[in-house]
Amino acid sequence: METLNNFLSDLIPLTEWPMFILLIGGGLFLVFYSRFLPYRFFGHAIAITAGKYDDKNAKGEVSSFQALSAAVAATVGLGNISGVAIAIHDGGPGVVFWIWMTALIGMCIKFYSCSLAIMFRAEDSEGKLQGGPMFYLTRGMGKFGKPLAIFFSVCGLVGFLGVFTANQFTETFMSVVQPAETILETSEINWKLGIGIVLAVITSFVIFGGLTKIARVASAIVPFMVLIYLVAVIVVMAMNVEKVIPSLKMIITEAWNFKTVVTGGFWGLVIIGIRRAMFSNEAGLGSAPMYHGQSKNDEPIREGLVAMLGPFIDTILVCTFTAVVIILSGAYLQEGSGIVMTLNAFKITLFDYGDELLMLIVTAFALSTLFTYSYYGVKSLSFLTNAKIGKWYNVFFVVMIIFAAVASLELVKNLIDLSYALMVIPNMIAVLYLAPKVNAATKTYFTKMKK
């Protein structure tokens, strides 16, 4: 495992600048190219999500709300609770500011990419309607898009494994139920292996049921658990109200610390923020278009506006709340990274019972994330082969849950960071190339709305 980890660590720096240019440079271009349209029609996006414009006769498998819930289920989870803690551990409080900036840009990227998911969707080998990067790459860009679509799908076979979620859930369980200091080294692996097996079995019951079952479970779990999490965070902030503003000030001032101790200096800090933001809301990654492409919606722009809400919910709201609790509690100054840091923050601020509460929330988030991620992998393998073979990805997915439970956080983090950075490249090339088609469809859509 150490050899693999070192190999991944050597490759990651090579992907940083292509990712930065396409995600931030390309995203900023889309913000101005759209004339800030996604932000101007935020209220309209909420109305669409609430079902005001649903069309019962539209093609697709799930409603726009279910598609958003499923996509958010994959992002509002351990990426927000654990991922933001890793970011603060690696880069300090200032990294949160760059997570915000990337998320705001990400809202516009999601608008374009998920509009394209409806615009260029097609039927698979079983006759089911599909959408996502591989389809707008091949149908939108023609023969030039085919190699990029294959590259995206191959990277997705690794990137869409639930290894980070399984790893961090295991750490949560170990820290809360069986504190590390009471575990003998010889039994620690057995504990983790057991947790991984149980998690794999539970996940299997849902993911082998297909998209409709995943979406139904996700739309039931996610809103409720997000609400509980937000209530817990608001209680913490209310009890420490005098520390909230200083914590937010620290985020902003440290974001411009040119003498930061982060490896790579100031740009290293920015890169950490971009990576963790992408892991948090997946804007530019190309995963959300796979779900939104299944929506019962024949209007691309309408679906793009719904998808735009994802980064706002999971990063601007949930990540910020998590970061404030970590900073005001002082947990970011203690040893430990990932979920352990967040657990310490909640334990300090919620009468020593916060870690148990967080464990319950993490359990729901972990399961919903695993359910939704498996579907992304199935679609990737289905595109490379056919829909029948694609379903076998779930077997590989379940086995890798067990592997992730016993693997190190560093290995899992490097594996995901590299896969995600590589997937951004073909997806953002397609989104930027096809952006004029989205703008043309936007003009048509709002002309109809006025009439």
Secondary structure, 3 states (H helix, E strand, C coil): CHHHHHHHHHHHHHHHHHHHHHHHHHHHHHHHHCCCHHHHCHHHHHHHHCCCCCCCCCCCCECHHHHHHHHHHHHCCHHHHCHHHHHHHHHCCCHHHHHHHHHHHHHHHHHHHHHHHHHCCEECCCCCEECCHHHHHHHHHHHHHHHHHHHHHHHHHHHCCCHHHHHHHHHHHHHHHCCHHHCCHHHHHHHHHHHHHHHHHHHHHHHCCCHHHHHHHHHHHHHHHHHHHHHHHHHHHHHCHHHHHHHHHHHHHHCCCCCCCCCCHHHHHHHHHHHHHHHHHCCCCCCHHHHHCCECCCCHHHHHHHHHHHHHHHHHHHHHHHHHHHHHHCHHHCCCCCHHHHHHHHHHHCCCCHHHHHHHHHHHHHHHHHHHHHHHHHHHHHHHCCHHHHCCHHHHHHHHHHHHHHCCHHHHHHHHHHHHHHHHHHHHHHHHHHHHHHHHHHHHHHHHHHC
